[in-house]
Amino acid sequence: MSKSNKVDVNKLDRWMKPDTEVQSGMQWLSPRNEPFRISGFPWLNQDGRYRRLPAAPNWPIPPAVDSLANCTAGGQIRFQTDSRKLAIRVQLSGPANMSHMPSTGQCGFDCYVEIDGDNRYGCTTVYDHTRTDYEVNLFDVDDKRMRSITLYFPLYQGVESVELGLETDAVLQAPVPYASDKKVIIYGTSITQGGCASRPGMAYPNIMSRSIPLEFINLGFSGNGRGEPELARILCEIENPGCYVLDYEANCVSPDKLRETLPEFIRILRASHPEVPIVVLSKIRFSRERLNPSLLQNRLINLQTQKETVERLRAQGDHNIHFYDGSTLLGDRYDECTVDGTHPTDLGFLLMADGLTPFIRQLLAELL
């Protein structure tokens, strides 16, 4: 009888096995309570939900956007503790179900720990991806000292509840304050939302947040960030905007649609926030342009539309609006930076963040 060719890597490599055996004797705490700080959900106190838009918007929004608002992309839990052990207990709204994005990015949490002044990656919740709930150890270390912790929420699934497990005698403190109460608000597409990062910390807005000490609001809507005026009005409701980044070109169905929506979207923002910096970010290059010349042609038309819109508004006296050519972000090897010809890998997101961060920091220099 021939042997089966089936390979079970979990049995062959102990580092591939999820660490789900959480030790007893932990105290379980809700991050909704002080001194934890949760960011990335502007309507959390109002609606009590981990959601990126209001539960009952004042303006009608497309059903797809309403559903995608439950994805927790951009959410963060921040705190300081001397606990030598940290665990997490999560109830998701649904299981991992994407064919080209890892469950760790779609449904997992990332843990970052400040080391020598930098937030450095610690670990990701690795669990049975067929489940909608999990309990996972994040770390178990020897030395008991204060550490600044940032946990990033899942990018492509909703979170019904989350609890954190610490040692019963652990000291818990509020996180280091942001440099300002101003927020960086990024509106856009699936790329903005984080598709298809391997884990939450690698979405480009999350990478940028580790270099710019402000709250980031991720309003990327997969396939549905299309510049609707209703969304612009909702963005205006977010208190203390420090900067708006408009990254929705890739979801516009045609160059004509972009020419129609972009000036109106900006006009609505400006009516409520006349001095807040606005960055119009054109899309990255897609490898599919090599096979489909019409995609390249449309991108070049859209790039010119966005650039001319910004130049026209600056000529009219709005010196706080800026254009950034996103087609330069991935460099000459742009075709090696995506999962599927469109959505960036972690490498692609890192290149995007490395290019954008100095530009955004300069605009926000007075706040930092």
N, C-alpha and C positions, 0 to 999 in steps of 0.2 A: 504494500500500500504506500503510495507516495505521500510525502509530508506536505502539509498545507503551506502555501506561500504567504499566507496572511501574516502581517507584521504588527505586533502590538508594542509600539515604542514606549508606552508607559511602563511596561514590564522590563524593558531592556535598558532604559536610561532613567535613573532616579530623578534627574534634574527636569525631566519632562512631566513628572507626576505632580498634580496639584497638591499644594500644602493646605489641606482643609481640616486638619486635626487641631482645632483651636483648644488650647489648654483651659482647664477649669480655673475658677478663682478670679476671673476677670470682672471688672465692673463695666456695664454696658451703658453708654451715654448717647443722648441724642445731640447731634451737632446743631439742632435748632435752638439749643439753650446756650447762654453765655457760660464760659468766655469764648466758646467757638465763634468763628465768623464764617458765614456762608456768603459767597459773592457769585455774581453771574445770573441771578434770578431777580430782576428788578421788582417783580410783583409778589415776591415770596411772603412778605409780611401781610399784604392785602389778601391774598388768596390761599396762603398756607400750602402751596404746592411747588414742587421742583419743576417749574415751567418757565419758558423764556418769554412768553407773551401773557397779557392779562387773560384770566379765565373768561371774562365777559367783556370783550373789547368794545369801545365806544363807536368803532367803525366796523363794517362787515369785512371779513377777511376770507380768502378762499379756504374751503374745507381742508385741502392738503396742508396749507400753512398752519391751520389750527391744530391739525394732528401732529405735524412735525415740531410744533412749539413744545410738545411734551418730551421730545428728545432733550437730554440734559447737557448738550455740548456747551462748554465754557464754564460750567459750574465748578466752584472750588470750595473746599473746607480748609480753613487755616486755623492753626493754634500752636501753642508751645506746651511741651510736657517733658518730664524727666522719666516717664515710664520706659522701662526696658523692653516692654512688649506692647505691640499694637496689633489689633485685629479689627476686622470689619464684617458687618452683617448687613446684607443687602436684599431687598425685595424689588425685583424688576417688574416692569409692566408687561413684558413679554420675553420670549427666548431670543437668542441670537438666530438670525435668519438670512444673513447676507452671504452671497456666493463669493464675493471678491474682497471682503473686509474681515479681518480676524475678529473673533468674538471678544478678544481682549480690548480692541478699539471700540467695537460696537457697544459692549455691555460691561466692560471692566472699569475699575478705578485704578489710577496711578498714584503712587506715593513718592513724593519728593521731600528730601531732608536738606536743610541748610547746612552746608559745610564750608567753613572759612568764608562766609559771606555770600556764597553762591548756592542757589537751590539746585541740588543734584539728584538725579534719578535714583530711587531706592528699589522699587519693585512694582509689580502689577498684580492685580487679582487674577490668578489663573484658577479656573474652576470647570466643572462639568457644564459645557456650553449648552446642553440640552435643557438645563434647569432655568427656572425664573427666580430662584433664590440661591444665595450662597453665603457661606461664612468662611473667611480666609484669614490666615496669619499674614500680616504685612511685615513685621520684623520682630526679632527676638535677639537682643544684644546684651553684652556683658556689663557695660558701664552705665551707671545711672547719672545722667546729666541732662540739662535742659536742651531740647532740640526744637527748632522751628519746623513744623510739618505743613505741607500743602498736599491735599488730596484732590485729584481731578476727577470729575464725574464722567460717566459714559458719554460717548459722542452720538450714538445712533439708537438709543433705547431710552424709555422712560424709567424713572426710579420712583417707586411708591414709598419706600422707606429706607433709611440707612441708620445704623448704629455703630458706634466705635467702642471697642473693647480695650481698656487700659488696666494696668495693675491697680489693685484696690487702694494702695497707699501712694499712688502717683500724684504729683503736683501738676495742675493744669492751669495754664495762663492764656490770656488773650494773645493773638498774634502781633507781630511787629506792625504798627500802623502803616497804611499806604502813605505815599508822599503827599497826597491830596485826596479830597473827596470827589474829584473829577473822574469821569469814566471814559474809557475808549470803547466806542460802540461800532462794531463791524457788521455791516449788512451785506448779505450775499447769497452764495450758492452752496451746493454740496461740498465744494472745496473749502469754503469758509467754515462750514459745519464740521469738517474734519474727515471727509471721505477721501482716501481710504487709509488713514493712519493705523498703524498696528496697535497703538495704545493711545489713550487720551492725551497724555502729555506732549504728543508729537503733532497735534493739530497746530497749524501755524499761529493762530491767535494765542494758544496756550504757551507756545515757545516764546512768543514776544512778551507775554506777561511776566516771564521770569527775568527779563531785562528792563522792563518798564514798570516801576512799582505803583501801578494804578489798577483799579478794578477794570476788567475787560468784560464786555457783554457780547456774546457770540449770537448773532441773529442771522446765521446762515441756514437756508431752507433748501434741502436737497431737491433739485429740479423745479423749485417753486419760488425762489427769490427773483421776482421779475419786475421790481420797481413800481409796484402798485402804490398809488397815492395814499391809500388807507394805511399802508405800512409806514410810510413817511410820517403820517400824523401820530401813529403809535410810538415811533422812535422819539418824537418830540416830547412825549410824556415822561421819558426817563429823566430823572432829576440829575443835575450837575454833569451834563455832557462836557467832556474835555476835548473830544475829537470824534468825528464821524469818518468812517472808511466805507466807501461804496464800491463793493466788489461783486456786482451782480450781472455783469455783461454776459457771462457764459450761459445764463438762463434766458436771455432775450431771444425770442423766436426769430427775429430778423433785425437787420440794421435799422429799418424803419421804426421798429418798436423801441429800440434804444434811443433813437432821435426824439421819439415822442415822450418817453418816460423820464429820461435823465433830467432835462431842465425843470420839469414839474416837481420831481422828487426834491431837487435842490431848492427850488422856490419855497416849498413847504417847510423844509428844515430852516431856511433862512428867515422865514416869517416869525418863527418862535425863538431862534437862536442866531441873531445876526452876526455875531463875532466868533462863534465856535469854528475852529479849523475843520474843513471838509477835504478829504482826500478822495479823488476819483481814481480808482485803481483798475486799469484795463487787465484783461485776463492773461494768464500764462499761455505759453505755446503748447499746443496739443500735438502729439506725434502723428495723429491722424491727418494732419495737414499735408504730410508727405504723400498720402494716398488719395486725398480728396482736395484738389486745388480750390474748390469753392469755399471750403472752410478757411483756408488761408486768405482768400479774397475778402470774406466777410469779416475776419478778424482785423485786417488792415483798414477796412472801412470803419469798423467800430472804434478802432484805436484813434483814427482821425476825428471821428465824431466827438469822442470824449475829450480829446486834446483841445479841439476848437471850442467846445462848450466852456471849458475852464478858461481858455484864453479870452473868450468874449466876456465872461463874467468878471475877470480880473480887469479887463479894459474898462468895464463899467464901474469899477471902484471896489470890488470885493477882493481884497488882497489876502483873505484867509481861506481861499479855495485853491487847491493844488491838484496837479495831475502826476500820477506815477505810472510809467510804462511797465506793466506787469510782464510783458513778453520778454523782458531782459532778466527776470528773476532766476530762471533755471539754467541760464547760460547756454553754451553751445551744445551741451549734452542733454538738452531738455527731453529728448526722446527716450532717455534712460531713467527718467524720474517719475514715471507713473505706473500704476497697477494695470491700467487698461487702455492707455493712450490718452486718458483725460484726467483721472484722479491721481494726485500725487502719492508717492510712497513717502516714508519717513524722510528719505533723502530730499525729495522734492519739497516737502514742508520745511525742512531745515534751511534749504537754500532760499525759500520764500521769506522766512523769518529773518534770516541773516541780511537779506537785501532791504527789507522794509523797516527793520528796527531802528537803524540810525536815522532814517528819514522821519519816522514818527517821533523819535526822541527829540530831534531838533525842533519840531513843531511844538512840542510840549515842554521845552527846556525851562520855561518859567515855573512850571509846576513841579519839576523834579529837582 
